[in-house]
Amino acid sequence: MWLHVQFNRVFKSILAITLLVVAACSSEPAHRLVGEKFPIFDVETLDGNPESSMPSIIDKPILFNVWATWCAPCVKELPALESLAKQGYFRVIALSTDADATKVQQFVNKHDLKSIQVLFDSFGRQSRAQLDAQGLPVSFLIDKNGVVKDVFLGERDWMSEVLQARMKKAVGLSY
């Protein structure tokens, strides 16, 4: 009996340590921009006018989302991004990496995206170079000082209370 109890203790200890190591190794590594100023680079509006990736005046935290119309996870999260923008805590900027701005404008009109500022980066040239945006979607949480506080790789439920609390805490908003 004593041997059985000792074996259980050792087994549970090894299991706990293994789970901790696996959890530590499986978390997303921090993106190189976390803690840095968000890069300012040239993009376009959907009507072809030159625009900066960042507004000159940041009046509220920004969620900068890189997406494309052909990306199913990107399209799936857009309604939640629109709702997040309507809440008013965050300015949502969506940078399309499609090939054709006209197609993006048609998509925006069809899906009634009015609260999101949509910008265009033909074929994602600037976003890949400036943001290391290799996969889509990718979103950058930026505080009022223009500093990247968090990076989200992949689709998210932007209306999740847990995610919104995390975002608000990261940028210093009370929640």
NULUM-897242 format. One record per residue (C-alpha): residue in one letter; x, y, z. Coordinates in steps of 0.5 Angstrom, whole numbers, padded with zeros to 4 digits, always signed. Last residue first. Layout:
NULUM-897242
aXYZ;...
END
This chain:
NULUM-897242
y-0027+0095-0036;s-0023+0101-0035;l-0018+0102-0041;g-0011+0102-0040;v-0009+0099-0047;a-0007+0092-0044;k-0013+0092-0039;k-0018+0094-0045;m-0016+0088-0049;r-0016+0083-0044;a-0023+0085-0042;q-0025+0085-0049;l-0022+0078-0050;v-0026+0075-0044;e-0032+0079-0046;s-0032+0076-0053;m-0035+0080-0058;w-0028+0080-0062;d-0029+0073-0063;r-0022+0071-0066;e-0019+0069-0072;g-0012+0068-0073;l-0006+0071-0070;f-0007+0076-0065;v-0002+0081-0063;d-0002+0085-0057;k+0001+0092-0054;v+0003+0095-0060;v+0005+0102-0058;g+0002+0108-0062;n+0001+0113-0056;k-0006+0112-0055;d-0005+0104-0055;i-0005+0099-0061;l-0008+0092-0061;f-0005+0089-0068;s-0009+0084-0071;v-0007+0078-0076;p-0012+0075-0081;l-0009+0072-0084;g-0001+0069-0084;q+0005+0072-0086;a+0004+0079-0083;d+0011+0081-0081;l+0009+0088-0080;q+0013+0092-0084;a+0015+0088-0090;r+0008+0083-0090;s+0004+0089-0089;q+0007+0093-0094;r+0007+0088-0100;g+0000+0085-0098;f-0002+0084-0105;s-0004+0091-0106;d-0005+0094-0099;f-0012+0097-0098;l-0015+0101-0092;v-0022+0100-0089;q-0024+0104-0083;i-0029+0100-0080;s-0036+0103-0077;k-0039+0102-0084;l-0038+0095-0086;d-0045+0094-0090;h-0043+0087-0092;k-0045+0088-0099;n-0042+0095-0099;v-0035+0092-0096;f-0035+0087-0101;q-0036+0092-0107;q-0030+0096-0104;v-0026+0090-0103;k-0027+0088-0111;t-0026+0095-0113;a-0019+0095-0109;d-0016+0089-0113;a-0011+0085-0111;d-0013+0083-0104;t-0009+0085-0098;s-0014+0089-0094;l-0012+0093-0088;a-0018+0094-0083;i-0018+0099-0078;v-0022+0099-0072;r-0022+0105-0067;f-0023+0102-0060;y-0028+0103-0054;g-0033+0106-0059;q-0038+0100-0059;k-0039+0101-0066;a-0032+0099-0067;l-0033+0092-0064;s-0039+0091-0067;e-0036+0092-0074;l-0030+0087-0072;a-0035+0082-0070;p-0038+0082-0077;l-0031+0082-0080;e-0029+0075-0076;k-0032+0070-0081;v-0029+0074-0087;c-0022+0074-0084;p-0023+0066-0082;a-0025+0065-0090;c-0019+0069-0093;w-0021+0071-0100;t-0024+0078-0098;a-0017+0079-0095;w-0015+0081-0088;v-0010+0085-0083;n-0013+0088-0077;f-0011+0094-0074;l-0015+0095-0067;i-0014+0102-0065;p-0014+0105-0058;k-0017+0112-0058;d-0016+0119-0060;i-0010+0117-0064;i-0008+0123-0068;s-0004+0123-0075;p-0008+0116-0076;m-0004+0110-0078;s-0003+0106-0084;s-0002+0113-0088;e-0006+0114-0094;p-0005+0115-0101;n-0012+0116-0105;g-0014+0110-0109;d-0022+0110-0108;l-0021+0104-0103;t-0016+0108-0099;e-0009+0107-0100;v-0003+0105-0096;d+0004+0108-0094;f+0008+0106-0088;i+0008+0108-0081;p+0010+0102-0076;f+0007+0101-0069;k+0011+0103-0064;e+0014+0098-0060;g+0012+0094-0054;v+0010+0088-0058;l+0013+0089-0065;r+0017+0083-0065;h+0011+0078-0064;a+0011+0075-0057;p+0011+0067-0058;e+0004+0064-0058;s+0004+0059-0052;s+0005+0052-0053;c+0012+0051-0050;a+0010+0054-0043;a+0003+0049-0043;v+0008+0043-0045;v+0013+0045-0039;l+0007+0046-0034;l+0003+0039-0037;t+0010+0035-0036;i+0011+0038-0029;a+0004+0036-0027;l+0005+0029-0030;i+0011+0028-0026;s+0008+0030-0020;k+0002+0026-0021;f+0007+0020-0022;v+0011+0021-0016;r+0005+0022-0011;n+0002+0016-0014;f+0008+0012-0014;q+0009+0014-0007;v+0002+0012-0005;h+0002+0005-0009;l+0009+0004-0005;w+0006+0005+0002;m+0000+0000+0000;
END
